[in-house]
């Protein structure tokens, strides 16, 4: 190892100026997120600690810059520092370098395609939120809750959420190989072809001659109009026999926030739809419904499950809190963060979680999910889940047995696997099975709707 010593006499003025500039840059770089994290809200002693930590970071910056075996540019070091700070906040916050940000702003290429797969990072693992209806991922049988271990044989445990999402995208017609696990089953390899496709966010059809079935698979700019058209079409087909609607939000990974608010508003005549909470307690925005109900007050049953996520949970929570619908199914995912894309003046941008939303009554969704009013698990899925019982040792932070040797993952386990499988949630229905003749949850929802209609008619005299 060769240690190079710098002469203090050579270009002292230029060196000091360069150091001052770098110190200022590092201080500005670090102080912004620390302010957002509340560090400078402490007393003077807390401020002194922050300045000491800034000095520590500056020292590390200088040592890496000067002594790393391979030369490292300042921009790369600063980018890595920003990325590191954001990755420590939550899975959704990340740094986007200048090139990636430019690509993000460029209109989508006709050759670009994806699997139609919404993912998140949970407990360090890449987890499927839900495949989109009609997507290559849905046709391949990928289900909500599946854990992905590798993408094209590369482990994903050290990837950020943005990096994982980027790897899932690629040219139309190209193939991608995934190693994943359904529940507690053995990991399997899947090869899926990327395709360019258009998600149909709203589908309506007649069930049992007198029930309107509305499948909402996502939220975009056209969802509100498509929902209104579907309801009108069902009214025309069913006529006076219409007793109510089943709103299917299962395996809905979310989408545009404003579109989800509009969908909830379509079913709620008055009352609040959602609370948006910023960092400060005073930063609470209440969004209320506008007069009018698309279904004219007919009974409503909403189907939810572990693939009901993000903005779909917004809709489910609004309907439940306003007693506008009966929620039937299983617990929702529990993700309600609002991520802002903030451009940086020096190039690039950051994705930062700046707010969360909760139900109108203030119930938190993040990390908890929404419990249905009626818990119903598909009989087929219930049989698959038999024997999968949570034990004390599966709970986060559980006390360890000192007499038990540390367990190791099997020798043939994929990269990123743990010795003990993750606690099992209620298994989710495959997207391709939703609304089929064997969909027991839909059958139960229609039975509940008939009961609600009967009660409603009796109450009306």
SEVEXKE-746030 format. One line per 10 residues: number of its first residue (from 1); for each residue x, y, z of C-alpha. Coordinates in steps of 0.1 Angstrom, whole numbers, plus 5000, padded with zeros to 4 digits. Layout:
// residues N
NUM	X,Y,Z; ...
***
This chain:
// residues 461
1	5000,5000,5000; 5014,5034,4990; 5003,5065,5011; 5007,5097,4992; 5014,5128,5013; 5004,5162,5001; 5027,5192,5005; 5012,5220,5026; 5032,5247,5009; 5021,5241,4973
11	4991,5262,4961; 4980,5268,4997; 4955,5295,4988; 4939,5275,4960; 4937,5244,4982; 4921,5263,5011; 4895,5279,4988; 4887,5245,4973; 4883,5230,5008; 4860,5259,5018
21	4838,5254,4987; 4836,5216,4994; 4828,5222,5030; 4800,5246,5021; 4786,5221,4995; 4787,5192,5020; 4771,5214,5047; 4743,5224,5024; 4738,5189,5011; 4735,5174,5046
31	4717,5202,5064; 4686,5201,5042; 4675,5165,5050; 4686,5169,5086; 4663,5199,5089; 4635,5178,5074; 4643,5151,5100; 4640,5175,5129; 4676,5176,5140; 4678,5214,5141
41	4647,5215,5162; 4667,5204,5192; 4683,5227,5218; 4719,5241,5214; 4734,5208,5226; 4716,5190,5198; 4728,5216,5172; 4764,5211,5184; 4760,5174,5178; 4748,5180,5143
51	4778,5202,5135; 4801,5175,5149; 4785,5149,5126; 4788,5172,5097; 4825,5174,5104; 4827,5137,5105; 4810,5134,5071; 4834,5160,5057; 4864,5140,5069; 4850,5108,5053
61	4843,5127,5021; 4879,5140,5020; 4895,5106,5028; 4874,5088,5001; 4881,5115,4976; 4919,5115,4982; 4927,5079,4992; 4903,5056,4974; 4922,5031,4953; 4902,5041,4923
71	4895,5078,4915; 4860,5089,4925; 4844,5121,4911; 4829,5146,4935; 4795,5142,4918; 4795,5105,4923; 4804,5108,4960; 4777,5135,4965; 4751,5114,4946; 4759,5084,4967
81	4756,5105,4999; 4722,5117,4989; 4711,5082,4979; 4723,5069,5012; 4704,5095,5032; 4672,5089,5013; 4674,5051,5014; 4676,5053,5052; 4642,5070,5054; 4617,5046,5037
91	4616,5024,5006; 4599,5051,4985; 4624,5079,4990; 4654,5078,4965; 4678,5099,4945; 4675,5102,4908; 4707,5113,4890; 4707,5138,4862; 4706,5112,4833; 4678,5092,4849
101	4658,5123,4856; 4661,5134,4820; 4650,5099,4809; 4620,5101,4833; 4609,5134,4817; 4612,5120,4781; 4579,5107,4767; 4576,5070,4768; 4591,5051,4739; 4567,5029,4719
111	4593,5001,4724; 4593,5005,4762; 4573,4979,4781; 4569,4964,4815; 4555,4934,4833; 4526,4954,4848; 4538,4946,4883; 4536,4970,4913; 4562,4962,4940; 4574,4975,4973
121	4602,4968,4998; 4592,4953,5031; 4616,4940,5057; 4644,4943,5032; 4626,4920,5007; 4612,4929,4973; 4574,4922,4976; 4547,4922,4950; 4519,4946,4958; 4498,4934,4929
131	4500,4927,4892; 4478,4948,4870; 4448,4933,4852; 4456,4919,4818; 4494,4923,4823; 4521,4898,4815; 4527,4894,4853; 4490,4886,4859; 4489,4860,4831; 4521,4844,4845
141	4503,4838,4878; 4522,4863,4900; 4501,4872,4930; 4501,4899,4957; 4525,4891,4985; 4549,4871,4964; 4586,4877,4973; 4610,4882,4945; 4646,4870,4952; 4663,4876,4918
151	4658,4894,4886; 4677,4879,4856; 4696,4858,4882; 4709,4889,4900; 4699,4892,4937; 4676,4921,4946; 4683,4924,4983; 4706,4953,4979; 4685,4972,4954; 4665,5003,4961
161	4629,5003,4951; 4636,5026,4921; 4665,5003,4909; 4642,4972,4912; 4615,4989,4892; 4640,5000,4865; 4652,4964,4861; 4616,4952,4856; 4612,4976,4826; 4627,4969,4792
171	4620,4967,4755; 4587,4952,4743; 4592,4915,4735; 4622,4911,4758; 4621,4884,4784; 4629,4886,4821; 4636,4858,4845; 4624,4860,4881; 4630,4838,4911; 4601,4842,4935
181	4581,4825,4961; 4543,4822,4966; 4536,4822,5004; 4556,4793,5020; 4560,4773,4988; 4594,4766,4974; 4609,4793,4953; 4603,4790,4915; 4618,4804,4884; 4595,4823,4860
191	4603,4837,4826; 4580,4865,4816; 4579,4885,4783; 4575,4922,4786; 4546,4937,4766; 4532,4972,4759; 4496,4971,4771; 4469,4995,4782; 4453,4989,4816; 4415,4991,4815
201	4409,5006,4849; 4371,5001,4850; 4351,4971,4838; 4313,4966,4844; 4290,4937,4839; 4257,4923,4851; 4257,4896,4877; 4227,4873,4886; 4204,4895,4865; 4200,4923,4891
211	4234,4932,4904; 4259,4956,4889; 4295,4944,4892; 4322,4971,4889; 4358,4961,4887; 4382,4990,4894; 4418,4978,4887; 4436,5011,4890; 4433,5049,4889; 4443,5072,4860
221	4429,5103,4843; 4402,5084,4825; 4389,5063,4855; 4362,5088,4866; 4346,5090,4832; 4349,5053,4827; 4332,5046,4860; 4303,5070,4852; 4298,5053,4818; 4299,5018,4833
231	4273,5027,4859; 4250,5042,4833; 4254,5012,4811; 4245,4988,4839; 4214,5009,4848; 4202,5007,4812; 4208,4969,4810; 4192,4960,4844; 4166,4987,4847; 4143,4987,4877
241	4155,4952,4888; 4189,4967,4899; 4194,4961,4937; 4229,4974,4942; 4266,4972,4932; 4296,4952,4940; 4327,4973,4938; 4358,4951,4933; 4390,4967,4946; 4410,4935,4951
251	4445,4934,4936; 4443,4971,4929; 4478,4986,4934; 4466,5022,4933; 4474,5050,4908; 4467,5087,4905; 4457,5102,4939; 4432,5127,4924; 4415,5100,4903; 4410,5079,4935
261	4395,5108,4953; 4371,5113,4924; 4361,5076,4925; 4353,5078,4962; 4334,5111,4957; 4313,5094,4930; 4297,5071,4957; 4296,5096,4986; 4270,5123,4987; 4284,5142,5017
271	4312,5139,5043; 4350,5137,5042; 4369,5115,5018; 4404,5116,5031; 4428,5134,5055; 4463,5143,5041; 4488,5147,5069; 4522,5165,5064; 4552,5165,5088; 4537,5192,5111
281	4505,5184,5130; 4490,5217,5117; 4496,5205,5081; 4464,5185,5077; 4443,5188,5045; 4407,5175,5046; 4391,5166,5013; 4353,5165,5013; 4328,5150,4990; 4307,5170,4966
291	4269,5165,4964; 4256,5136,4944; 4258,5098,4944; 4265,5080,4911; 4245,5050,4923; 4216,5071,4938; 4220,5055,4972; 4217,5019,4962; 4235,4994,4985; 4272,4989,4979
301	4296,4961,4989; 4333,4966,4983; 4357,4937,4979; 4392,4941,4993; 4423,4920,5000; 4460,4922,5006; 4465,4935,4970; 4442,4965,4977; 4469,4991,4981; 4477,5028,4983
311	4450,5049,4966; 4426,5018,4965; 4429,5019,5003; 4419,5056,5002; 4387,5046,4984; 4380,5017,5007; 4386,5038,5038; 4363,5066,5027; 4335,5042,5019; 4339,5024,5052
321	4341,5055,5074; 4311,5071,5057; 4291,5039,5061; 4285,5039,5024; 4297,5004,5017; 4303,4971,5035; 4339,4960,5031; 4342,4923,5025; 4373,4902,5021; 4406,4904,5039
331	4430,4930,5054; 4444,4955,5029; 4481,4961,5023; 4486,4992,5045; 4505,5017,5024; 4495,5054,5023; 4526,5074,5016; 4525,5104,4992; 4558,5108,4974; 4569,5141,4958
341	4594,5143,4930; 4616,5173,4938; 4640,5185,4911; 4674,5197,4923; 4690,5228,4909; 4723,5210,4903; 4707,5183,4882; 4687,5152,4891; 4659,5150,4916; 4648,5133,4947
351	4617,5112,4955; 4607,5121,4990; 4578,5110,5011; 4563,5143,5021; 4529,5132,5035; 4506,5103,5043; 4468,5100,5040; 4444,5085,5065; 4407,5077,5066; 4382,5105,5073
361	4379,5094,5109; 4417,5096,5113; 4425,5059,5112; 4461,5053,5101; 4465,5031,5071; 4503,5030,5068; 4517,4998,5082; 4483,4987,5095; 4459,4983,5065; 4421,4983,5068
371	4402,4955,5083; 4371,4945,5064; 4336,4946,5080; 4332,4910,5069; 4363,4887,5067; 4359,4862,5039; 4387,4841,5025; 4382,4821,4994; 4377,4784,5002; 4404,4774,4977
381	4428,4798,4993; 4418,4788,5028; 4428,4752,5020; 4462,4764,5007; 4468,4783,5039; 4460,4754,5063; 4489,4748,5087; 4504,4783,5082; 4501,4796,5117; 4520,4825,5131
391	4541,4817,5161; 4557,4838,5188; 4591,4834,5171; 4577,4849,5139; 4568,4882,5156; 4592,4912,5150; 4616,4916,5180; 4606,4882,5195; 4628,4870,5224; 4653,4844,5213
401	4656,4809,5228; 4691,4807,5243; 4690,4769,5240; 4682,4769,5203; 4710,4769,5178; 4709,4797,5152; 4690,4785,5122; 4706,4788,5087; 4689,4790,5054; 4689,4758,5033
411	4719,4753,5011; 4697,4756,4980; 4679,4787,4991; 4680,4817,4967; 4700,4848,4975; 4682,4870,5001; 4663,4841,5016; 4660,4838,5054; 4660,4808,5076; 4625,4813,5088
421	4599,4822,5061; 4582,4856,5065; 4550,4856,5085; 4522,4846,5062; 4493,4869,5054; 4459,4857,5042; 4467,4844,5007; 4456,4866,4979; 4434,4856,4950; 4452,4855,4916
431	4443,4885,4894; 4432,4861,4866; 4407,4844,4890; 4390,4877,4900; 4353,4878,4889; 4354,4842,4877; 4326,4817,4883; 4347,4801,4911; 4353,4835,4929; 4338,4826,4963
441	4344,4861,4977; 4323,4876,4949; 4296,4850,4955; 4296,4860,4992; 4295,4897,4983; 4264,4892,4962; 4247,4873,4990; 4254,4902,5014; 4242,4927,4988; 4209,4909,4985
451	4205,4911,5023; 4213,4948,5023; 4187,4954,4996; 4161,4935,5015; 4167,4955,5047; 4167,4987,5027; 4134,4979,5011; 4118,4970,5044; 4131,5002,5060; 4116,5022,5031
461	4082,5007,5038
***
